Amino acid sequence: MLALIKREIQDHLVYFIAALASSAALIALLSTAAFHFERPGGDLFIGLTIPLIVILVIVFSAMGVTQMYLDRNRRISAFLSTLPVTRSRILTAKIITGVLAILIVLLPVTIAAVALRHLLLPSIPVFANLITGFVTTTFLMLFACYCLGLLTGWTASKITPTFGALGLNLILFSLIIVKGFGPEIRLLLVLVIAACLIRTWHKFTSTSL
């Protein structure tokens, strides 16, 4: 399993680089907004996180599409299946790799947010709840978009997976903008993730390689 995960990371290293860059940008925006919140235009830095999150939605969706599309068309899994490796392990390694990339974005941001809260604000539970809700919802959103990429990427077409995943992700993101970061949207995201993973697992393990 570790060898499969290592191969996935090496094959999709560009997405991990993008994850690190996005994490650094989010931390920079968060820190700047925290220290300039009461100044004119201070809330602008918070607003800049929205287009960055949209970019992350596209990036992780593209990662899922790329993993599945290249696998199918380069017959990578067909080759790996000749080794003592099951399809379930191959797909599990892909999913773990996607989760690791998402955590590379969110873990440093979460640590920075908690540190800033203790540094600039009194220890008020409501702020801790806001951080937890935002991080949890963002993780589920990015993972859901990644799973949609996995689902739409298992095809021989070059256009369908890219635009199909992008359209679905933008619809999902618009729902989050409307509904906010409450428990209802988190439940919806969990259902989307479960449905995508079940369907992807069925297609990946039953389709001829």
C-alpha positions in Angstrom: 0.0 0.0 0.0 2.8 2.4 0.9 4.4 1.8 -2.5 1.1 2.5 -4.3 0.7 5.7 -2.4 4.3 6.8 -3.1 3.7 6.1 -6.8 0.5 8.2 -6.8 2.3 11.1 -5.1 5.2 11.0 -7.5 2.8 10.8 -10.5 0.7 13.8 -9.3 3.4 15.8 -7.5 2.2 19.0 -9.2 -1.0 18.9 -7.2 0.9 18.6 -3.9 3.0 21.6 -4.9 -0.3 23.5 -5.7 -1.6 22.4 -2.3 1.4 23.8 -0.5 1.2 27.1 -2.4 -2.5 27.4 -1.7 -1.9 26.7 2.0 0.7 29.4 2.2 -1.5 31.9 0.4 -4.5 31.1 2.8 -2.3 31.6 5.8 -1.0 34.9 4.5 -4.5 36.1 3.8 -5.7 34.9 7.2 -2.8 36.5 9.0 -3.2 39.8 7.2 -6.9 39.9 7.8 -6.4 39.2 11.5 -4.0 42.0 12.0 -5.8 44.5 9.8 -9.4 43.6 10.6 -10.3 46.9 12.3 -8.6 49.0 9.6 -10.3 50.2 6.4 -10.4 47.5 3.8 -9.3 44.9 6.3 -12.2 42.6 5.4 -11.0 42.6 1.8 -8.4 40.0 2.7 -11.1 37.6 3.9 -13.0 38.1 0.7 -9.9 37.1 -1.3 -10.1 33.6 0.3 -13.3 32.9 -1.7 -11.6 32.9 -5.2 -8.7 30.9 -3.7 -11.2 28.3 -2.4 -12.8 28.2 -5.9 -9.3 27.5 -7.4 -8.8 24.7 -4.8 -12.2 23.2 -5.8 -11.0 23.1 -9.4 -7.5 21.8 -8.5 -8.8 18.9 -6.4 -11.5 18.0 -9.0 -8.8 18.0 -11.7 -6.6 15.8 -9.4 -9.4 13.2 -9.2 -10.0 13.4 -13.0 -6.3 13.1 -13.8 -5.8 10.1 -11.5 -8.6 8.1 -13.1 -8.3 9.3 -16.7 -4.5 8.7 -16.9 -4.9 5.4 -15.1 -7.5 4.2 -17.6 -5.9 5.5 -20.8 -2.3 4.5 -19.9 -3.5 1.2 -18.5 -1.6 1.7 -15.3 -4.0 -0.4 -13.2 -3.9 -3.0 -15.9 -0.2 -3.3 -15.4 -0.4 -3.2 -11.6 -3.1 -5.9 -11.6 -0.4 -8.3 -13.0 1.4 -7.8 -9.7 0.1 -9.1 -6.3 -2.1 -6.0 -5.9 -5.9 -5.9 -5.9 -8.0 -3.2 -7.6 -9.4 -2.2 -4.2 -5.9 -1.4 -2.9 -5.1 0.6 -6.1 -8.2 2.7 -5.7 -7.7 3.1 -1.9 -4.2 4.4 -2.6 -5.6 7.0 -4.9 -8.1 8.1 -2.4 -5.6 8.3 0.4 -3.3 10.4 -1.8 -6.2 12.8 -2.5 -6.9 13.1 1.2 -3.2 13.8 2.0 -3.2 16.6 -0.6 -6.3 18.2 1.0 -4.8 17.9 4.5 -1.6 19.6 3.2 -3.8 22.6 2.5 -6.0 22.6 5.6 -3.8 21.4 8.5 -1.4 24.4 8.4 -4.3 26.8 7.9 -6.1 25.3 10.9 -3.0 25.5 13.1 -2.5 29.2 12.0 -6.1 30.0 12.7 -6.0 28.5 16.2 -2.7 30.3 16.9 -4.1 33.7 15.8 -7.2 33.2 17.9 -5.2 32.6 21.0 -2.8 35.5 20.1 -5.3 38.2 19.2 -8.6 37.2 20.9 -9.6 35.9 24.3 -10.4 32.2 24.5 -14.1 32.4 23.6 -15.7 29.1 22.6 -17.7 30.6 19.7 -14.5 31.4 17.8 -13.3 27.8 18.2 -16.7 26.6 16.9 -16.4 28.9 13.9 -12.9 27.6 13.1 -14.0 24.0 13.5 -17.1 24.5 11.3 -15.3 26.3 8.6 -12.4 23.7 8.4 -14.7 20.7 8.6 -17.0 22.1 5.8 -14.1 23.1 3.6 -12.5 19.6 4.0 -15.8 17.9 3.1 -16.3 20.3 0.1 -12.8 19.7 -1.3 -13.1 16.0 -0.7 -16.5 15.9 -2.4 -15.1 17.8 -5.4 -12.2 15.4 -5.5 -14.6 12.4 -5.4 -16.6 13.9 -8.2 -13.4 14.1 -10.2 -12.7 10.4 -9.6 -16.2 9.5 -10.7 -16.1 11.5 -13.9 -12.5 10.7 -14.7 -13.0 7.0 -15.5 -13.8 7.5 -19.2 -12.0 7.4 -22.5 -13.2 10.9 -23.4 -10.9 13.9 -23.0 -13.7 16.5 -22.7 -16.4 14.8 -20.7 -14.5 14.3 -17.4 -13.1 17.8 -17.3 -16.2 19.8 -18.0 -18.5 17.3 -16.3 -16.6 17.5 -13.0 -16.2 21.2 -13.3 -19.9 21.8 -13.8 -20.9 19.6 -10.9 -18.3 21.2 -8.6 -19.5 24.7 -9.4 -23.1 23.7 -8.7 -22.0 22.1 -5.4 -19.9 25.2 -4.4 -22.8 27.5 -5.2 -25.0 25.5 -2.8 -22.4 26.1 -0.1 -22.4 29.8 -0.8 -26.2 29.9 -0.4 -26.4 27.5 2.6 -23.3 28.6 4.5 -21.2 26.2 6.6 -23.9 24.7 8.8 -24.6 21.1 9.6 -27.1 20.8 6.7 -24.5 21.4 4.1 -22.1 19.1 5.8 -24.7 16.3 5.7 -25.2 17.0 2.0 -21.5 16.8 1.3 -21.2 13.5 3.2 -24.0 12.0 1.1 -22.3 13.3 -2.1 -19.0 11.8 -1.0 -20.6 8.4 -0.1 -22.5 8.2 -3.4 -19.5 9.1 -5.5 -17.2 6.7 -3.7 -19.6 3.8 -4.0 -20.2 4.5 -7.7 -16.5 4.9 -8.4 -15.6 1.8 -6.5 -18.2 -0.2 -8.5 -17.0 1.2 -11.8 -13.3 0.7 -11.0 -13.6 -2.8 -9.7 -16.0 -4.1 -12.3 -14.9 -2.4 -15.6 -12.4 -4.2 -17.7 -8.9 -2.8 -17.5 
